[in-house]
Amino acid sequence: MSNDDTDHTSSSEAGSEAAKRAHQAFDAARDFVAGTDLGELRNKAADATASLVREGRDLLSNNADLAKARDELRESIRRNPLAAIGIAFTAGLLLALLTRG
């Protein structure tokens, strides 16, 4: 067996092992979900999310340092709107490039 054949076989075995693990994870998730009421789970998740958002807003609105930073940022954007647009575009482009798979 040549070295290329060995590499192909080990890649194939690794792919097969990964497929087995993915299948096992899928089966475990299906078994976990099968025993639950999805409507109830969805309601609990929605309630928890709403609570976290509400608490987060309260924390952010009551923080003087964040309020001062927000006001300074607004003023800076008003003074230099084109620079703000350029920075936002560049940040979005970099984020898109970094998260692309």
N, CA, C and O atoms as CSV, one atom per row, in Angstrom:
chain,resi,resn,atom,element,x,y,z
A,1,MET,N,N,0.853,-1.158,0.000
A,1,MET,CA,C,0.000,0.000,0.000
A,1,MET,C,C,0.904,1.227,0.000
A,1,MET,O,O,1.846,1.300,0.789
A,2,SER,N,N,0.631,2.179,-0.866
A,2,SER,CA,C,1.458,3.373,-0.957
A,2,SER,C,C,1.093,4.340,0.156
A,2,SER,O,O,0.080,4.167,0.834
A,3,ASN,N,N,1.914,5.348,0.338
A,3,ASN,CA,C,1.680,6.347,1.366
A,3,ASN,C,C,0.401,7.117,1.093
A,3,ASN,O,O,-0.319,7.478,2.025
A,4,ASP,N,N,0.104,7.377,-0.212
A,4,ASP,CA,C,-1.130,8.065,-0.573
A,4,ASP,C,C,-2.350,7.251,-0.173
A,4,ASP,O,O,-3.345,7.801,0.299
A,5,ASP,N,N,-2.268,5.924,-0.366
A,5,ASP,CA,C,-3.376,5.053,0.019
A,5,ASP,C,C,-3.582,5.071,1.531
A,5,ASP,O,O,-4.717,5.056,2.008
A,6,THR,N,N,-2.479,5.103,2.282
A,6,THR,CA,C,-2.566,5.144,3.743
A,6,THR,C,C,-3.212,6.438,4.193
A,6,THR,O,O,-4.067,6.431,5.079
A,7,ASP,N,N,-2.806,7.567,3.584
A,7,ASP,CA,C,-3.404,8.855,3.931
A,7,ASP,C,C,-4.893,8.866,3.628
A,7,ASP,O,O,-5.687,9.374,4.419
A,8,HIS,N,N,-5.275,8.302,2.476
A,8,HIS,CA,C,-6.677,8.266,2.087
A,8,HIS,C,C,-7.473,7.387,3.051
A,8,HIS,O,O,-8.591,7.732,3.436
A,9,THR,N,N,-6.894,6.251,3.439
A,9,THR,CA,C,-7.579,5.344,4.346
A,9,THR,C,C,-7.756,5.992,5.718
A,9,THR,O,O,-8.834,5.905,6.306
A,10,SER,N,N,-6.707,6.643,6.235
A,10,SER,CA,C,-6.825,7.262,7.555
A,10,SER,C,C,-7.800,8.434,7.516
A,10,SER,O,O,-8.503,8.676,8.497
A,11,SER,N,N,-7.856,9.162,6.409
A,11,SER,CA,C,-8.834,10.240,6.267
A,11,SER,C,C,-10.236,9.672,6.233
A,11,SER,O,O,-11.158,10.222,6.836
A,12,SER,N,N,-10.389,8.576,5.528
A,12,SER,CA,C,-11.691,7.925,5.433
A,12,SER,C,C,-12.141,7.415,6.799
A,12,SER,O,O,-13.305,7.558,7.174
A,13,GLU,N,N,-11.198,6.815,7.541
A,13,GLU,CA,C,-11.527,6.315,8.874
A,13,GLU,C,C,-11.890,7.465,9.820
A,13,GLU,O,O,-12.821,7.354,10.617
A,14,ALA,N,N,-11.140,8.571,9.719
A,14,ALA,CA,C,-11.435,9.727,10.565
A,14,ALA,C,C,-12.810,10.291,10.223
A,14,ALA,O,O,-13.569,10.662,11.118
A,15,GLY,N,N,-13.135,10.356,8.931
A,15,GLY,CA,C,-14.446,10.834,8.513
A,15,GLY,C,C,-15.544,9.918,9.001
A,15,GLY,O,O,-16.607,10.375,9.421
A,16,SER,N,N,-15.284,8.619,8.944
A,16,SER,CA,C,-16.268,7.647,9.405
A,16,SER,C,C,-16.484,7.770,10.910
A,16,SER,O,O,-17.616,7.693,11.387
A,17,GLU,N,N,-15.405,7.960,11.650
A,17,GLU,CA,C,-15.504,8.118,13.101
A,17,GLU,C,C,-16.264,9.396,13.446
A,17,GLU,O,O,-17.090,9.406,14.359
A,18,ALA,N,N,-15.985,10.467,12.715
A,18,ALA,CA,C,-16.692,11.729,12.944
A,18,ALA,C,C,-18.175,11.565,12.641
A,18,ALA,O,O,-19.023,12.092,13.362
A,19,ALA,N,N,-18.486,10.835,11.575
A,19,ALA,CA,C,-19.886,10.601,11.221
A,19,ALA,C,C,-20.583,9.789,12.311
A,19,ALA,O,O,-21.741,10.054,12.635
A,20,LYS,N,N,-19.892,8.807,12.876
A,20,LYS,CA,C,-20.474,8.005,13.959
A,20,LYS,C,C,-20.767,8.872,15.175
A,20,LYS,O,O,-21.829,8.765,15.788
A,21,ARG,N,N,-19.805,9.737,15.517
A,21,ARG,CA,C,-20.001,10.603,16.684
A,21,ARG,C,C,-21.142,11.585,16.452
A,21,ARG,O,O,-21.936,11.839,17.358
A,22,ALA,N,N,-21.228,12.131,15.258
A,22,ALA,CA,C,-22.316,13.058,14.940
A,22,ALA,C,C,-23.655,12.344,15.037
A,22,ALA,O,O,-24.624,12.903,15.551
A,23,HIS,N,N,-23.712,11.117,14.548
A,23,HIS,CA,C,-24.947,10.339,14.610
A,23,HIS,C,C,-25.329,10.056,16.065
A,23,HIS,O,O,-26.501,10.138,16.434
A,24,GLN,N,N,-24.327,9.722,16.888
A,24,GLN,CA,C,-24.594,9.471,18.303
A,24,GLN,C,C,-25.108,10.734,18.999
A,24,GLN,O,O,-26.028,10.670,19.815
A,25,ALA,N,N,-24.511,11.872,18.674
A,25,ALA,CA,C,-24.956,13.135,19.276
A,25,ALA,C,C,-26.379,13.459,18.848
A,25,ALA,O,O,-27.188,13.912,19.657
A,26,PHE,N,N,-26.681,13.227,17.582
A,26,PHE,CA,C,-28.034,13.463,17.079
A,26,PHE,C,C,-29.033,12.559,17.791
A,26,PHE,O,O,-30.106,13.009,18.193
A,27,ASP,N,N,-28.679,11.281,17.948
A,27,ASP,CA,C,-29.565,10.347,18.639
A,27,ASP,C,C,-29.791,10.771,20.090
A,27,ASP,O,O,-30.912,10.698,20.593
A,28,ALA,N,N,-28.725,11.215,20.760
A,28,ALA,CA,C,-28.848,11.645,22.151
A,28,ALA,C,C,-29.746,12.875,22.254
A,28,ALA,O,O,-30.567,12.971,23.166
A,29,ALA,N,N,-29.592,13.812,21.323
A,29,ALA,CA,C,-30.432,15.020,21.336
A,29,ALA,C,C,-31.882,14.658,21.062
A,29,ALA,O,O,-32.786,15.205,21.694
A,30,ARG,N,N,-32.113,13.749,20.133
A,30,ARG,CA,C,-33.480,13.331,19.815
A,30,ARG,C,C,-34.113,12.664,21.029
A,30,ARG,O,O,-35.279,12.917,21.334
A,31,ASP,N,N,-33.357,11.812,21.730
A,31,ASP,CA,C,-33.884,11.143,22.911
A,31,ASP,C,C,-34.197,12.153,24.024
A,31,ASP,O,O,-35.187,12.010,24.740
A,32,PHE,N,N,-33.345,13.168,24.158
A,32,PHE,CA,C,-33.560,14.195,25.172
A,32,PHE,C,C,-34.827,14.982,24.887
A,32,PHE,O,O,-35.624,15.235,25.790
A,33,VAL,N,N,-35.011,15.367,23.638
A,33,VAL,CA,C,-36.164,16.172,23.240
A,33,VAL,C,C,-37.443,15.338,23.256
A,33,VAL,O,O,-38.522,15.869,23.518
A,34,ALA,N,N,-37.335,14.047,22.980
A,34,ALA,CA,C,-38.523,13.192,22.888
A,34,ALA,C,C,-39.298,13.158,24.204
A,34,ALA,O,O,-40.519,13.002,24.200
A,35,GLY,N,N,-38.603,13.303,25.318
A,35,GLY,CA,C,-39.272,13.219,26.608
A,35,GLY,C,C,-39.778,14.545,27.130
A,35,GLY,O,O,-40.249,14.612,28.266
A,36,THR,N,N,-39.697,15.594,26.347
A,36,THR,CA,C,-40.101,16.903,26.840
A,36,THR,C,C,-41.251,17.461,26.018
A,36,THR,O,O,-41.451,17.099,24.859
A,37,ASP,N,N,-41.991,18.344,26.648
A,37,ASP,CA,C,-43.053,19.068,25.961
A,37,ASP,C,C,-42.415,20.310,25.360
A,37,ASP,O,O,-42.021,21.216,26.093
A,38,LEU,N,N,-42.308,20.366,24.039
A,38,LEU,CA,C,-41.610,21.459,23.375
A,38,LEU,C,C,-42.297,22.802,23.591
A,38,LEU,O,O,-41.624,23.829,23.671
A,39,GLY,N,N,-43.604,22.812,23.685
A,39,GLY,CA,C,-44.318,24.056,23.944
A,39,GLY,C,C,-43.948,24.624,25.304
A,39,GLY,O,O,-43.716,25.825,25.447
A,40,GLU,N,N,-43.896,23.754,26.293
A,40,GLU,CA,C,-43.517,24.182,27.644
A,40,GLU,C,C,-42.061,24.653,27.671
A,40,GLU,O,O,-41.735,25.658,28.302
A,41,LEU,N,N,-41.200,23.919,26.984
A,41,LEU,CA,C,-39.792,24.292,26.906
A,41,LEU,C,C,-39.631,25.646,26.225
A,41,LEU,O,O,-38.838,26.476,26.669
A,42,ARG,N,N,-40.374,25.868,25.157
A,42,ARG,CA,C,-40.325,27.141,24.432
A,42,ARG,C,C,-40.795,28.290,25.336
A,42,ARG,O,O,-40.187,29.360,25.349
A,43,ASN,N,N,-41.874,28.065,26.090
A,43,ASN,CA,C,-42.391,29.098,26.998
A,43,ASN,C,C,-41.386,29.436,28.094
A,43,ASN,O,O,-41.201,30.605,28.434
A,44,LYS,N,N,-40.740,28.413,28.645
A,44,LYS,CA,C,-39.740,28.652,29.684
A,44,LYS,C,C,-38.557,29.427,29.115
A,44,LYS,O,O,-38.042,30.338,29.762
A,45,ALA,N,N,-38.128,29.071,27.915
A,45,ALA,CA,C,-37.008,29.778,27.284
A,45,ALA,C,C,-37.377,31.223,26.991
A,45,ALA,O,O,-36.557,32.121,27.186
A,46,ALA,N,N,-38.594,31.462,26.527
A,46,ALA,CA,C,-39.044,32.823,26.242
A,46,ALA,C,C,-39.112,33.645,27.525
A,46,ALA,O,O,-38.705,34.807,27.537
A,47,ASP,N,N,-39.621,33.057,28.599
A,47,ASP,CA,C,-39.696,33.765,29.883
A,47,ASP,C,C,-38.300,34.103,30.404
A,47,ASP,O,O,-38.058,35.211,30.882
A,48,ALA,N,N,-37.385,33.135,30.308
A,48,ALA,CA,C,-36.015,33.371,30.777
A,48,ALA,C,C,-35.342,34.458,29.947
A,48,ALA,O,O,-34.639,35.311,30.489
A,49,THR,N,N,-35.553,34.429,28.644
A,49,THR,CA,C,-34.967,35.444,27.766
A,49,THR,C,C,-35.511,36.827,28.091
A,49,THR,O,O,-34.747,37.787,28.188
A,50,ALA,N,N,-36.806,36.932,28.258
A,50,ALA,CA,C,-37.424,38.226,28.583
A,50,ALA,C,C,-36.889,38.756,29.905
A,50,ALA,O,O,-36.623,39.951,30.035
A,51,SER,N,N,-36.733,37.880,30.878
A,51,SER,CA,C,-36.220,38.283,32.176
A,51,SER,C,C,-34.785,38.782,32.071
A,51,SER,O,O,-34.436,39.803,32.664
A,52,LEU,N,N,-33.949,38.066,31.316
A,52,LEU,CA,C,-32.558,38.481,31.143
A,52,LEU,C,C,-32.455,39.813,30.405
A,52,LEU,O,O,-31.643,40.663,30.768
A,53,VAL,N,N,-33.261,39.992,29.390
A,53,VAL,CA,C,-33.247,41.254,28.642
A,53,VAL,C,C,-33.668,42.399,29.546
A,53,VAL,O,O,-33.043,43.459,29.540
A,54,ARG,N,N,-34.720,42.192,30.320
A,54,ARG,CA,C,-35.211,43.231,31.232
A,54,ARG,C,C,-34.132,43.592,32.266
A,54,ARG,O,O,-33.881,44.772,32.511
A,55,GLU,N,N,-33.502,42.590,32.865
A,55,GLU,CA,C,-32.456,42.840,33.857
A,55,GLU,C,C,-31.251,43.531,33.219
A,55,GLU,O,O,-30.665,44.434,33.817
A,56,GLY,N,N,-30.888,43.117,32.026
A,56,GLY,CA,C,-29.773,43.743,31.326
A,56,GLY,C,C,-30.034,45.201,31.022
A,56,GLY,O,O,-29.153,46.043,31.197
A,57,ARG,N,N,-31.244,45.508,30.566
A,57,ARG,CA,C,-31.609,46.906,30.295
A,57,ARG,C,C,-31.570,47.737,31.565
A,57,ARG,O,O,-31.107,48.878,31.554
A,58,ASP,N,N,-32.057,47.167,32.658
A,58,ASP,CA,C,-32.035,47.888,33.930
A,58,ASP,C,C,-30.600,48.187,34.354
A,58,ASP,O,O,-30.294,49.301,34.781
A,59,LEU,N,N,-29.724,47.197,34.238
A,59,LEU,CA,C,-28.332,47.405,34.613
A,59,LEU,C,C,-27.670,48.462,33.742
A,59,LEU,O,O,-26.945,49.325,34.238
A,60,LEU,N,N,-27.924,48.387,32.440
A,60,LEU,CA,C,-27.296,49.345,31.533
A,60,LEU,C,C,-27.839,50.752,31.714
A,60,LEU,O,O,-27.080,51.718,31.638
A,61,SER,N,N,-29.121,50.883,31.949
A,61,SER,CA,C,-29.708,52.221,32.080
A,61,SER,C,C,-29.325,52.884,33.396
A,61,SER,O,O,-29.324,54.112,33.484
A,62,ASN,N,N,-29.005,52.111,34.406
A,62,ASN,CA,C,-28.673,52.671,35.715
A,62,ASN,C,C,-27.174,52.879,35.906
A,62,ASN,O,O,-26.751,53.273,36.993
A,63,ASN,N,N,-26.359,52.625,34.885
A,63,ASN,CA,C,-24.918,52.754,35.015
A,63,ASN,C,C,-24.483,54.114,34.476
A,63,ASN,O,O,-24.610,54.381,33.281
A,64,ALA,N,N,-23.973,54.968,35.354
A,64,ALA,CA,C,-23.585,56.329,34.979
A,64,ALA,C,C,-22.421,56.339,33.988
A,64,ALA,O,O,-22.395,57.162,33.073
A,65,ASP,N,N,-21.459,55.431,34.164
A,65,ASP,CA,C,-20.307,55.386,33.253
A,65,ASP,C,C,-20.741,55.038,31.835
A,65,ASP,O,O,-20.260,55.627,30.867
A,66,LEU,N,N,-21.656,54.074,31.719
A,66,LEU,CA,C,-22.141,53.695,30.394
A,66,LEU,C,C,-22.962,54.809,29.765
A,66,LEU,O,O,-22.894,55.029,28.556
A,67,ALA,N,N,-23.734,55.508,30.577
A,67,ALA,CA,C,-24.528,56.624,30.057
A,67,ALA,C,C,-23.613,57.729,29.543
A,67,ALA,O,O,-23.880,58.320,28.497
A,68,LYS,N,N,-22.543,58.007,30.266
A,68,LYS,CA,C,-21.588,59.026,29.842
A,68,LYS,C,C,-20.894,58.603,28.544
A,68,LYS,O,O,-20.738,59.412,27.629
A,69,ALA,N,N,-20.479,57.334,28.466
A,69,ALA,CA,C,-19.827,56.822,27.248
A,69,ALA,C,C,-20.786,56.879,26.066
A,69,ALA,O,O,-20.381,57.219,24.954
A,70,ARG,N,N,-22.051,56.549,26.298
A,70,ARG,CA,C,-23.056,56.601,25.231
A,70,ARG,C,C,-23.216,58.025,24.704
A,70,ARG,O,O,-23.273,58.246,23.494
A,71,ASP,N,N,-23.287,58.984,25.619
A,71,ASP,CA,C,-23.437,60.381,25.215
A,71,ASP,C,C,-22.215,60.878,24.448
A,71,ASP,O,O,-22.349,61.609,23.466
A,72,GLU,N,N,-21.032,60.482,24.894
A,72,GLU,CA,C,-19.801,60.877,24.195
A,72,GLU,C,C,-19.748,60.261,22.794
A,72,GLU,O,O,-19.322,60.909,21.838
A,73,LEU,N,N,-20.180,59.021,22.684
A,73,LEU,CA,C,-20.197,58.362,21.385
A,73,LEU,C,C,-21.177,59.047,20.439
A,73,LEU,O,O,-20.862,59.268,19.270
A,74,ARG,N,N,-22.354,59.380,20.938
A,74,ARG,CA,C,-23.338,60.093,20.105
A,74,ARG,C,C,-22.782,61.418,19.594
A,74,ARG,O,O,-22.939,61.760,18.422
A,75,GLU,N,N,-22.133,62.152,20.484
A,75,GLU,CA,C,-21.566,63.449,20.100
A,75,GLU,C,C,-20.454,63.273,19.064
A,75,GLU,O,O,-20.357,64.047,18.112
A,76,SER,N,N,-19.637,62.277,19.252
A,76,SER,CA,C,-18.554,62.012,18.303
A,76,SER,C,C,-19.108,61.643,16.927
A,76,SER,O,O,-18.564,62.066,15.908
A,77,ILE,N,N,-20.165,60.872,16.892
A,77,ILE,CA,C,-20.797,60.490,15.623
A,77,ILE,C,C,-21.409,61.714,14.946
A,77,ILE,O,O,-21.335,61.852,13.725
A,78,ARG,N,N,-22.007,62.592,15.729
A,78,ARG,CA,C,-22.594,63.815,15.153
A,78,ARG,C,C,-21.528,64.737,14.570
A,78,ARG,O,O,-21.758,65.391,13.553
A,79,ARG,N,N,-20.357,64.793,15.216
A,79,ARG,CA,C,-19.271,65.638,14.709
A,79,ARG,C,C,-18.633,65.053,13.457
A,79,ARG,O,O,-18.223,65.802,12.570
A,80,ASN,N,N,-18.538,63.707,13.366
A,80,ASN,CA,C,-17.840,63.045,12.262
A,80,ASN,C,C,-18.676,61.893,11.695
A,80,ASN,O,O,-18.310,60.731,11.873
A,81,PRO,N,N,-19.776,62.184,11.027
A,81,PRO,CA,C,-20.658,61.106,10.562
A,81,PRO,C,C,-20.008,60.209,9.503
A,81,PRO,O,O,-20.237,58.999,9.511
A,82,LEU,N,N,-19.210,60.766,8.600
A,82,LEU,CA,C,-18.583,59.933,7.573
A,82,LEU,C,C,-17.543,58.991,8.166
A,82,LEU,O,O,-17.425,57.843,7.738
A,83,ALA,N,N,-16.804,59.465,9.130
A,83,ALA,CA,C,-15.833,58.594,9.803
A,83,ALA,C,C,-16.559,57.466,10.534
A,83,ALA,O,O,-16.105,56.322,10.526
A,84,ALA,N,N,-17.688,57.792,11.163
A,84,ALA,CA,C,-18.461,56.767,11.876
A,84,ALA,C,C,-18.975,55.699,10.912
A,84,ALA,O,O,-18.954,54.507,11.220
A,85,ILE,N,N,-19.438,56.146,9.741
A,85,ILE,CA,C,-19.920,55.186,8.736
A,85,ILE,C,C,-18.769,54.312,8.257
A,85,ILE,O,O,-18.926,53.099,8.117
A,86,GLY,N,N,-17.609,54.922,8.006
A,86,GLY,CA,C,-16.441,54.161,7.563
A,86,GLY,C,C,-15.989,53.142,8.588
A,86,GLY,O,O,-15.649,52.011,8.238
A,87,ILE,N,N,-15.982,53.533,9.845
A,87,ILE,CA,C,-15.591,52.613,10.917
A,87,ILE,C,C,-16.589,51.471,11.026
A,87,ILE,O,O,-16.193,50.313,11.161
A,88,ALA,N,N,-17.872,51.783,10.970
A,88,ALA,CA,C,-18.900,50.741,11.065
A,88,ALA,C,C,-18.809,49.779,9.889
A,88,ALA,O,O,-18.937,48.568,10.065
A,89,PHE,N,N,-18.589,50.313,8.692
A,89,PHE,CA,C,-18.466,49.455,7.508
A,89,PHE,C,C,-17.255,48.543,7.636
A,89,PHE,O,O,-17.346,47.346,7.365
A,90,THR,N,N,-16.123,49.100,8.047
A,90,THR,CA,C,-14.902,48.309,8.187
A,90,THR,C,C,-15.064,47.227,9.254
A,90,THR,O,O,-14.644,46.088,9.054
A,91,ALA,N,N,-15.664,47.577,10.371
A,91,ALA,CA,C,-15.890,46.593,11.434
A,91,ALA,C,C,-16.815,45.478,10.945
A,91,ALA,O,O,-16.571,44.304,11.222
A,92,GLY,N,N,-17.869,45.839,10.223
A,92,GLY,CA,C,-18.778,44.822,9.694
A,92,GLY,C,C,-18.103,43.925,8.690
A,92,GLY,O,O,-18.327,42.714,8.688
A,93,LEU,N,N,-17.271,44.505,7.826
A,93,LEU,CA,C,-16.538,43.725,6.834
A,93,LEU,C,C,-15.578,42.756,7.518
A,93,LEU,O,O,-15.523,41.582,7.154
A,94,LEU,N,N,-14.823,43.236,8.502
A,94,LEU,CA,C,-13.906,42.364,9.218
A,94,LEU,C,C,-14.642,41.245,9.943
A,94,LEU,O,O,-14.201,40.096,9.927
A,95,LEU,N,N,-15.748,41.574,10.569
A,95,LEU,CA,C,-16.542,40.556,11.263
A,95,LEU,C,C,-17.059,39.511,10.281
A,95,LEU,O,O,-17.034,38.314,10.569
A,96,ALA,N,N,-17.523,39.961,9.130
A,96,ALA,CA,C,-18.022,39.026,8.113
A,96,ALA,C,C,-16.904,38.121,7.612
A,96,ALA,O,O,-17.116,36.925,7.415
A,97,LEU,N,N,-15.725,38.677,7.407
A,97,LEU,CA,C,-14.602,37.862,6.928
A,97,LEU,C,C,-14.141,36.872,7.982
A,97,LEU,O,O,-13.777,35.743,7.653
A,98,LEU,N,N,-14.152,37.276,9.230
A,98,LEU,CA,C,-13.707,36.394,10.313
A,98,LEU,C,C,-14.686,35.270,10.598
A,98,LEU,O,O,-14.274,34.179,10.994
A,99,THR,N,N,-15.964,35.515,10.406
A,99,THR,CA,C,-16.971,34.497,10.727
A,99,THR,C,C,-17.332,33.616,9.549
A,99,THR,O,O,-18.087,32.654,9.694
A,100,ARG,N,N,-16.800,33.938,8.389
A,100,ARG,CA,C,-17.072,33.105,7.223
A,100,ARG,C,C,-16.389,31.762,7.366
A,100,ARG,O,O,-15.243,31.691,7.812
A,101,GLY,N,N,-17.066,30.719,7.001
A,101,GLY,CA,C,-16.523,29.387,7.170
A,101,GLY,C,C,-15.858,28.856,6.024
A,101,GLY,O,O,-15.361,27.730,6.065
